[in-house]
Amino acid sequence: MALDVYHQKRDFDRTPEPKGRQGKRAAGNSFVVQKHDARRLHYDFRLEMDGVLKSWAVTRGPSLVPAEKRLAVHVEDHPLDYGDFEGTIPKGEYGGGTVIVWDRGTWKPLGDAKKGLAKGHLEFELDGEKLDGRWHLIRMARRPREKRDNWLLVKGDDAHAREAGDPDILEERPDSVKTGRGIAEVEKEEPGWSSKTGRIVKAKAAEPKIKGAKKVAMPDFVPPQLATLKPHAPDGTGWVHEIKFDGYRLQARLDNGKAALLTRGGLDWTQRFGKVVPKALAALPASQALIDGELVVEASGGASDFSALQADLSAGRSDRFAFYAFDLLYLDGQDLRETPLVARKATLARLLKDAPPELRYSEHFEENGEMVLRHACRLSLEGVVSKRAGGKYRSGRGRDWIKSKCGNRQELVIGGYVPSSTSAKAIGSLVLGVNEDGELRHAGRVGTGFSRVVAEDLFKRLSGIERDTSPFAGRLDAVARRGVRFVEPELVAEVEFRDWTADGILRHAAFRGLREDKPAAEVVREDEAASAAKVPARAKPTVALTHPDRVYWKDAGVTKEGLASYYAQVWRFMAPHVERRPLALLRCPGGTAAKCFFQKHAWKGISREILTAVDPLDEEGDNSLLAVDSLDGLIGLVQGAALEIHGWQARLDDLEKPDQLVIDLDPGDGVPWSVMLDAAREVRARLEAVKLAAFVKTTGGKGLHVAAPLKPKADWDTVKGFARDLAIAMSADAPKRFIAKATKAERKGRIFIDYLRNGRGATAIVPYSTRARAGATVAMPLGWDELEPSVGSGHFTVANAAARLDNLAADPWADFRKAARPLEAAKGGGKAK
C-alpha cells in the first residue's frame, strides 16, 4: 500500500499526526507546504496524487527566484489528512519537532503528471496563498549509497517570479496560513503536543456562575428559537442586533470529545460538512455543550452566501466552511436557557476565545436597530436579527427575536420543472408554490441561480418524483402550464425575489438552494416579507431572449435570464453612465467557462435595439461604434452574451471631448486592501485640490476606480496628459507605494496608477456592469464613507447588488453629472492640499 512506509515509521499512540488512509479521490489537486522545525528547519512540499500526498523535504524551502534551485528529497507518501496537520511531534518520535501549514492551495500539472513523475521532470502550476505560477520538480541522478531520490524544486520564470535582490518569501511571510501562528507559538500553545511535556490534556472550562442556570443532564436536542419577520428592526434600549447569516442553522452538540451538527429538525448532518468544523468544535475546552449557530460559506466578497454553500456541498468541498456561534444553551452540566441572552453570549465568547478560524463568535451591536439594518443592507448582507438582551431561550417562533431582511427571500415548494433548452439532463426552471388554506397555490417560476451541477442534480431528483397531474390548487393558465413536468410537492427551494405581483406571482426570482432541513408542508408565504425599503417599479424590457436558461456563470449559476433580470433591476442607476456612450464588450457565448473575446464593432445577428454609429477616425475598415440608449439595448447586449461592458470617457454626440476621466488603481501582488483604500482617498484629495469632484467604485475585479466628471471642453490629449501627470506625481512622491508604468514585473507590492483609460478609444468598466469572473461580480459605485476593509473589489455580485440598491437612502453617484467641472490648466501633479 502507498502509506505502508508512513505507518511503519510512526507510533500513533505517541504522535498527534493523523493516521489516515489512502483517499478515494484519485483526481484531487490539493497541495500543501508545511514548515517543519525538526533536527533542522526544512519545508515539506506535498502534491495530491492518486489519493495520497506525494512528498519532498525541501531543505532550504521554496524560492521564487528561478535561478535558485532548491534540493528536494523525495520522502514517503503521506495521507490526505496530513495536509491539515499543525502541531508538535514529541522528541524521540520520527520527525520530532513543530509543524505549521506554511502554504496551501491547488496545483495543475502541465502535461501528464504520472509520466512526468516517472521520467523525473514534473512541470506544474500552483495556485496558493503564497506560491503561484509555474514550477518544476527535476530528479537528479542517484549517487552510490544514496537511499533516496534527490530532486530540485525550481520556480518557473513567469509573472510570479522574483529577482535575486527581491525579498525572500520565506522571511517575508513566515507564519501559518491556517492559523497565523509562527513555529514558536505552535510549540507552546494548547491544544496538542509539547516537545517538553508530550500530550497536553484539554483543560475543562470553569462552570458558568450565571443567575438562572440549572444543573441538569444535557438534552439530546433543543428545538431552536425562531425569529419573527418584520419590515423594520426594533428601536430602543433592551435590544441587541446581529448580522443575519446566509447558511444552514445548526445546533452543535459536544459530548466528551465528540461533536455533532444537528439541523433545526434534529437530524444529524455531521457527515455532510466534512471534518474541519466538527474537529474544531470537539477541541473546545468543554466536556459537554449545546451551541446554536449557522454554518456558512463566505464567497469572494466576504459575505456569507447560501448559493456558494450549496455549490460546495454539491462538489464535495468542505475547506471554506465556517461555523458562526450566536447562542449557548448548555455547558458542562448547566442548562443556560433561563439565563439572559447577554449572559449566555458572554459565556460563549469566553468558550470561543482561542478557537481556530473555522469557529467564530457572532458579535452583536447595541446601536439603533434601523441604523444597523441600513448599514447591513448597504453592504448587500441578508439582514439583521434583533434579540431582547435579557431574553430567555424559548424554542419555537416568538417576538423576542425579530428578523429584518434587506431583500425578499423565502422558502417555496417545488411543484414542477421545465427541462433545460440547452441540456437533456438538466432543469431550465422550477415551478413553485406556497401552502395556503391546506392547498398548494401556484407562485410562479424561477429560472436562474442554478449552477450546471445543481441543475443536473435537480433534474435527477425531480424526474424521479414526476406525476401526471398538477399539485397546484385550481387550473393553471396556458402560459403557466407551458412545458411543465409536474412533480410530487416534496422538495423545498429557497428563492430570492424582488417583489410579488398583485396575483401572488414572484417577480425577478433567483434560486439560492434546496432547504432539505424544512418540510414542504410547513412552507407558507411570509406575510411581512417586505424589505426594509420599498422596492421601486422596475423597467420592463421587450427584447426576447433565446435559450434564457443558458448558464453564463457556471459557478454562480447565473443564466442569460438571470443577467437580463439583474440589468432590469439596476437600469435606473446605470442608465446615466452607459447611455449613448461608445462601448467595448467582452462577449462569452459559451459563458465564463468557455472562450471569451472583445468586441467593439457590430456583428452578424446583432440586436436591432443596439445602436451603431460611425467613428470618423477609425481607419480599420469597420468603423462602426456600439452603444445603447435604452434598457432594450442593454438586454440586446445580454442576448449577444456581453458579460462585460466597457465604455469610452466621451459620448457619441461629442466624441472628441471627454466628459469624465478615470484613474484605475490596480494592486500588485502583496498590496493590502487597506493601502488601496488610502490610495483612492489620496487620488480624491489631488482631484479636489484642482477643483474636480471625485467619485469611487469597485471594479468587480481587484481594484478601484476614482472618476471625475468633466465639462466636455478639453480634448483627449489634454485629459490624458492631466491623468498622466497625476499618476507620475503620486509615483514620484511615494515610489514604494505607487508606480505609473504598466510593466507587470515592477508592480509587486505597489499600486499601478493606470491613467491610460483616458485616451481616445480606451475604455473602463462602466458602473454596474458585470464581470466575467468567478462569482458574477459587478462594478459598484460607492459613497466615500463606504470605503472600508470589509468591502473588497469583488464584494458585490449579481446575487446581492439589487438588494443594496433597494435599501440605499440615496444613490452615491446621483450628482455625478451635476458635479462636472471643466479641466483647468492646473497640472495633475500638484500635491493634495
DAGI-V330256 format. One record per residue. RES is the residue in three letters. PHI is phi in whole degrees, -180 to 180 (none if undefined). Layout:
# DAGI-V330256
res = (RES,RES)
phi = (PHI,PHI)
This chain:
# DAGI-V330256
res = (MET,ALA,LEU,ASP,VAL,TYR,HIS,GLN,LYS,ARG,ASP,PHE,ASP,ARG,THR,PRO,GLU,PRO,LYS,GLY,ARG,GLN,GLY,LYS,ARG,ALA,ALA,GLY,ASN,SER,PHE,VAL,VAL,GLN,LYS,HIS,ASP,ALA,ARG,ARG,LEU,HIS,TYR,ASP,PHE,ARG,LEU,GLU,MET,ASP,GLY,VAL,LEU,LYS,SER,TRP,ALA,VAL,THR,ARG,GLY,PRO,SER,LEU,VAL,PRO,ALA,GLU,LYS,ARG,LEU,ALA,VAL,HIS,VAL,GLU,ASP,HIS,PRO,LEU,ASP,TYR,GLY,ASP,PHE,GLU,GLY,THR,ILE,PRO,LYS,GLY,GLU,TYR,GLY,GLY,GLY,THR,VAL,ILE,VAL,TRP,ASP,ARG,GLY,THR,TRP,LYS,PRO,LEU,GLY,ASP,ALA,LYS,LYS,GLY,LEU,ALA,LYS,GLY,HIS,LEU,GLU,PHE,GLU,LEU,ASP,GLY,GLU,LYS,LEU,ASP,GLY,ARG,TRP,HIS,LEU,ILE,ARG,MET,ALA,ARG,ARG,PRO,ARG,GLU,LYS,ARG,ASP,ASN,TRP,LEU,LEU,VAL,LYS,GLY,ASP,ASP,ALA,HIS,ALA,ARG,GLU,ALA,GLY,ASP,PRO,ASP,ILE,LEU,GLU,GLU,ARG,PRO,ASP,SER,VAL,LYS,THR,GLY,ARG,GLY,ILE,ALA,GLU,VAL,GLU,LYS,GLU,GLU,PRO,GLY,TRP,SER,SER,LYS,THR,GLY,ARG,ILE,VAL,LYS,ALA,LYS,ALA,ALA,GLU,PRO,LYS,ILE,LYS,GLY,ALA,LYS,LYS,VAL,ALA,MET,PRO,ASP,PHE,VAL,PRO,PRO,GLN,LEU,ALA,THR,LEU,LYS,PRO,HIS,ALA,PRO,ASP,GLY,THR,GLY,TRP,VAL,HIS,GLU,ILE,LYS,PHE,ASP,GLY,TYR,ARG,LEU,GLN,ALA,ARG,LEU,ASP,ASN,GLY,LYS,ALA,ALA,LEU,LEU,THR,ARG,GLY,GLY,LEU,ASP,TRP,THR,GLN,ARG,PHE,GLY,LYS,VAL,VAL,PRO,LYS,ALA,LEU,ALA,ALA,LEU,PRO,ALA,SER,GLN,ALA,LEU,ILE,ASP,GLY,GLU,LEU,VAL,VAL,GLU,ALA,SER,GLY,GLY,ALA,SER,ASP,PHE,SER,ALA,LEU,GLN,ALA,ASP,LEU,SER,ALA,GLY,ARG,SER,ASP,ARG,PHE,ALA,PHE,TYR,ALA,PHE,ASP,LEU,LEU,TYR,LEU,ASP,GLY,GLN,ASP,LEU,ARG,GLU,THR,PRO,LEU,VAL,ALA,ARG,LYS,ALA,THR,LEU,ALA,ARG,LEU,LEU,LYS,ASP,ALA,PRO,PRO,GLU,LEU,ARG,TYR,SER,GLU,HIS,PHE,GLU,GLU,ASN,GLY,GLU,MET,VAL,LEU,ARG,HIS,ALA,CYS,ARG,LEU,SER,LEU,GLU,GLY,VAL,VAL,SER,LYS,ARG,ALA,GLY,GLY,LYS,TYR,ARG,SER,GLY,ARG,GLY,ARG,ASP,TRP,ILE,LYS,SER,LYS,CYS,GLY,ASN,ARG,GLN,GLU,LEU,VAL,ILE,GLY,GLY,TYR,VAL,PRO,SER,SER,THR,SER,ALA,LYS,ALA,ILE,GLY,SER,LEU,VAL,LEU,GLY,VAL,ASN,GLU,ASP,GLY,GLU,LEU,ARG,HIS,ALA,GLY,ARG,VAL,GLY,THR,GLY,PHE,SER,ARG,VAL,VAL,ALA,GLU,ASP,LEU,PHE,LYS,ARG,LEU,SER,GLY,ILE,GLU,ARG,ASP,THR,SER,PRO,PHE,ALA,GLY,ARG,LEU,ASP,ALA,VAL,ALA,ARG,ARG,GLY,VAL,ARG,PHE,VAL,GLU,PRO,GLU,LEU,VAL,ALA,GLU,VAL,GLU,PHE,ARG,ASP,TRP,THR,ALA,ASP,GLY,ILE,LEU,ARG,HIS,ALA,ALA,PHE,ARG,GLY,LEU,ARG,GLU,ASP,LYS,PRO,ALA,ALA,GLU,VAL,VAL,ARG,GLU,ASP,GLU,ALA,ALA,SER,ALA,ALA,LYS,VAL,PRO,ALA,ARG,ALA,LYS,PRO,THR,VAL,ALA,LEU,THR,HIS,PRO,ASP,ARG,VAL,TYR,TRP,LYS,ASP,ALA,GLY,VAL,THR,LYS,GLU,GLY,LEU,ALA,SER,TYR,TYR,ALA,GLN,VAL,TRP,ARG,PHE,MET,ALA,PRO,HIS,VAL,GLU,ARG,ARG,PRO,LEU,ALA,LEU,LEU,ARG,CYS,PRO,GLY,GLY,THR,ALA,ALA,LYS,CYS,PHE,PHE,GLN,LYS,HIS,ALA,TRP,LYS,GLY,ILE,SER,ARG,GLU,ILE,LEU,THR,ALA,VAL,ASP,PRO,LEU,ASP,GLU,GLU,GLY,ASP,ASN,SER,LEU,LEU,ALA,VAL,ASP,SER,LEU,ASP,GLY,LEU,ILE,GLY,LEU,VAL,GLN,GLY,ALA,ALA,LEU,GLU,ILE,HIS,GLY,TRP,GLN,ALA,ARG,LEU,ASP,ASP,LEU,GLU,LYS,PRO,ASP,GLN,LEU,VAL,ILE,ASP,LEU,ASP,PRO,GLY,ASP,GLY,VAL,PRO,TRP,SER,VAL,MET,LEU,ASP,ALA,ALA,ARG,GLU,VAL,ARG,ALA,ARG,LEU,GLU,ALA,VAL,LYS,LEU,ALA,ALA,PHE,VAL,LYS,THR,THR,GLY,GLY,LYS,GLY,LEU,HIS,VAL,ALA,ALA,PRO,LEU,LYS,PRO,LYS,ALA,ASP,TRP,ASP,THR,VAL,LYS,GLY,PHE,ALA,ARG,ASP,LEU,ALA,ILE,ALA,MET,SER,ALA,ASP,ALA,PRO,LYS,ARG,PHE,ILE,ALA,LYS,ALA,THR,LYS,ALA,GLU,ARG,LYS,GLY,ARG,ILE,PHE,ILE,ASP,TYR,LEU,ARG,ASN,GLY,ARG,GLY,ALA,THR,ALA,ILE,VAL,PRO,TYR,SER,THR,ARG,ALA,ARG,ALA,GLY,ALA,THR,VAL,ALA,MET,PRO,LEU,GLY,TRP,ASP,GLU,LEU,GLU,PRO,SER,VAL,GLY,SER,GLY,HIS,PHE,THR,VAL,ALA,ASN,ALA,ALA,ALA,ARG,LEU,ASP,ASN,LEU,ALA,ALA,ASP,PRO,TRP,ALA,ASP,PHE,ARG,LYS,ALA,ALA,ARG,PRO,LEU,GLU,ALA,ALA,LYS,GLY,GLY,GLY,LYS,ALA,LYS)
phi = (none,-63,-103,-57,-64,-58,-68,-66,-84,-128,-105,-77,-80,-111,-105,-81,-64,-67,-68,60,-152,-63,-77,-93,-87,-65,-100,-65,-138,-82,-139,-147,-121,-110,-83,-127,-96,-105,-58,-147,-70,-150,-126,-93,-99,-132,-118,-75,-147,53,81,-137,-102,-67,-130,-134,-93,-96,-62,-108,84,-64,-124,-87,-95,-56,-77,-97,-90,-106,-64,-130,-87,-71,-119,-65,-63,-117,-71,-60,-59,-65,-62,-106,-76,-146,167,-116,-90,-59,-62,96,-88,-58,75,-50,150,-109,-126,-128,-85,-76,-154,-159,166,-125,-132,-136,-69,-101,108,-81,-65,-65,-66,-63,-66,-68,-79,94,-145,-107,-111,-158,-116,-110,-130,-119,-83,-126,-104,-140,83,-88,-139,-132,-116,-122,-79,-92,-66,-75,-89,-57,73,-79,-90,-124,-81,-98,-122,-118,-101,-131,-78,-72,-85,-142,-66,-92,-79,-123,-95,-59,-87,-76,-59,-81,-59,-68,-86,-69,-135,-83,-97,-69,-81,-85,-127,78,-90,-95,-56,-64,-67,-66,-63,-101,-90,-85,-84,132,-127,-120,-66,-97,-116,78,-67,-100,-77,-63,-75,-86,-68,-65,-65,-68,-108,-121,-61,101,-68,-120,-89,-144,-71,-70,-70,-67,-163,-118,-55,-74,-79,-117,-97,-94,-77,-136,-72,-131,-77,-68,-100,92,-78,89,-121,-121,-129,-117,-67,-80,-89,-118,-154,-101,-70,-137,-110,-88,-115,-103,-145,51,86,-120,-125,-127,-114,-112,-73,-68,-100,91,-77,-86,-112,-55,-67,-73,-112,73,-107,-66,-66,-58,-65,-68,-65,-63,-86,-64,-77,-153,-82,-139,-163,-123,-120,-94,-168,-138,-94,-135,-121,-96,-76,-58,-80,99,-91,-64,-141,-65,-63,-66,-63,-63,-63,-66,-65,-65,-88,72,-98,-133,-79,-105,-69,-138,-111,-93,-95,-126,-156,-124,-99,-154,-152,45,89,-123,-86,-102,-65,-90,-89,-62,-55,-64,-72,-62,-69,-64,-67,-62,-61,-66,-63,-96,-53,-110,-71,-68,-65,-70,-110,-135,-86,-82,-69,-129,-121,-107,-72,-54,-61,-66,-65,-63,-64,-61,-64,-61,-70,-64,-91,62,-82,-72,157,-135,-111,-101,-133,-67,-59,-100,-72,-86,-86,-123,-61,93,-87,-150,-107,-79,-118,-122,-107,-126,-103,-82,-144,-89,-152,-163,-82,-138,-86,-86,-109,-179,-150,-116,-61,-64,-88,-119,-149,-82,-123,-140,-86,-104,-158,-111,-104,-120,-155,-131,-78,-150,53,80,-127,-95,-96,-64,-128,104,-125,-133,-127,-144,103,-99,-71,-61,-64,-67,-62,-72,-65,-63,-61,-63,-66,-76,-65,-82,-126,-66,-140,-82,-110,-72,-84,-87,-70,77,-93,-78,-74,-62,-67,-68,-84,-57,73,-82,-109,-78,-136,-64,-77,-111,-99,-117,-108,-96,-130,-103,-150,-85,-169,-103,-78,-61,-98,80,-109,-67,-118,52,-92,-139,-73,-115,152,-84,-105,-75,-95,-134,-67,-61,-64,-92,-84,-131,-69,-82,-61,-106,-83,-72,-76,-66,-127,-68,-86,-66,-64,-101,-69,-119,-72,-112,-72,-81,-103,-89,47,-63,-91,-63,-83,-92,-114,-63,-71,-94,71,-87,-95,-59,-63,-65,-67,-62,-63,-60,-67,-63,-76,-100,-56,-62,-85,-81,-50,-62,-102,-130,-62,52,-119,-56,-123,-120,-116,-100,-102,-134,-58,-97,83,-67,-79,-114,-73,-118,-152,-84,-137,-126,-120,-65,-130,-64,85,-61,-61,-68,-80,-87,-77,-127,-140,-100,-95,-66,-101,-85,-107,-77,115,-94,-101,-79,-114,-105,-160,-133,-133,-160,-62,-60,-64,-64,-68,-62,-66,-61,-59,-87,63,-82,-96,-135,-122,-112,-119,-66,-96,-147,-102,-59,-79,-155,-62,-95,-129,-59,-109,-167,-127,-130,-104,-97,-97,-115,-77,-79,-58,87,-86,-65,-65,-61,-69,-62,-64,-64,-64,-62,-66,-68,-60,-58,-62,-67,-68,-67,-66,-111,70,-107,-77,-129,-129,-125,-147,-75,-99,79,-117,-115,-122,-133,-113,-111,-115,-126,-73,-125,-72,-73,-122,-79,-89,-61,-61,-67,-66,-64,-64,-62,-63,-64,-62,-62,-63,-65,-64,-65,-66,-69,-74,-143,-64,-80,-103,-126,-141,-106,-99,-82,-62,-65,-63,-100,-89,-56,77,-130,-102,-81,-91,-87,-94,-71,-66,-104,-86,-63,87,-77,-135,-138,-57,-82,-55,76,-65,-76,-121,-82,-129,-55,89,55,-72,-134,-82,-123,-63,-127,-83,-63,-76,-93,-72,-150,-59,-75,-109,-82,-65,-101,-66,-97,-135,-56,-73,-117,-67,-64,-63,-61,-67,-64,-108,-73,-69,-157,-68,-64,-109,-60,-99,-57,-72,-63,-86,-63,-133,-70,-78,-75,-72,-59,-78,-75,-81,-64,-72,-66,-77)
